[in-house]
């Protein structure tokens, strides 16, 4: 499974991009579970207001499926996956 995170926005407006290929990793199922949760529709995300000034916006792509989300309206799964990919995929 390939997971890509693109972060844009923030005070400086600098884009950051990272990718992790989980194929063959001993923790592959853990990544898969977290990615599925992060891609699940979040009912409040569609209804809630947009991001905050100087906040980050994210695109999470997992094997061709993409979701868009913004701070501070991230689910726990989205926040966890974003943090992990940006850390390990850097």
N, C-alpha and C positions, 0 to 999 in steps of 0.2 A: 504494500500500500504506500502510495506517495502522498505526503501531506505537505502543503505549502501554505505559508502565512505571509501576507503582505500587510505591513503596517504603514499608514500614512497619517499626516496631520501632526498634531503636537505643536509646540511653540515654534520650533524651527522649520516644521513642514518637511522634514527629511523622510524619504521612504526607506523602509527596512524590509528585507525579504529573506526568508529562510525556508529550507526544504529538508524533510527527513524521509528516507525510504525505510520502511519498517520491515521489508521482506527479509526473512531469515533471522531476525533479531529474536533473542530469547523472550523479550517482553512485547512481542508483536501483538498478542491478543489484548494486552493492556492498552496499547496504542489504539487498536481497532475499536475497542469499547468506548474509549474517551472520544475518538473521532465521531463515532455514530451519535453519541450524546450531544456533541457540539453542533452537529448538522441538523439535529432534530428541531422542528419548528418551536419557537418560543412565543406563546400567545401575547405576552406583554411587549415583546420587541416590535411587533407590527403596529401596535397601538400607541406605544410610548413616543415621547418626543425624540427628536434627533439627538445627536451628540452634544457635547458641551464645547464651549469656545476653547480652542487650543487642546482639545481632547484628541484621542487617537481613533481612527477608523481602521477596520480590519477586513480583509478578504481571506477566508479560510477555504482552501480547495483540497478535497480528498478524492483522489482518483476521478477527477473531472467534475465532481459536484462541488459547487461553490455557494457559500453563504457570506453575507455582508453583515457586519455588526459594528457597533460603536460603543466607546466608553461613555457613560458608566453603565450602559444597558447590556452587559454581557452576562450570560449564564455562567455558573460555576464551571461547567464543562468547557465552555468556550475560553474562559480565562485560563483554565488549567492547560488546555491544549496549546493556546497561543504562547504561554510562558514556556512550556516545554519545547516547542518547535523553535522558538527564537533562541533558546539557550543551546539546544543540541544541534540545531541545523545551521548555526552561524559559521 
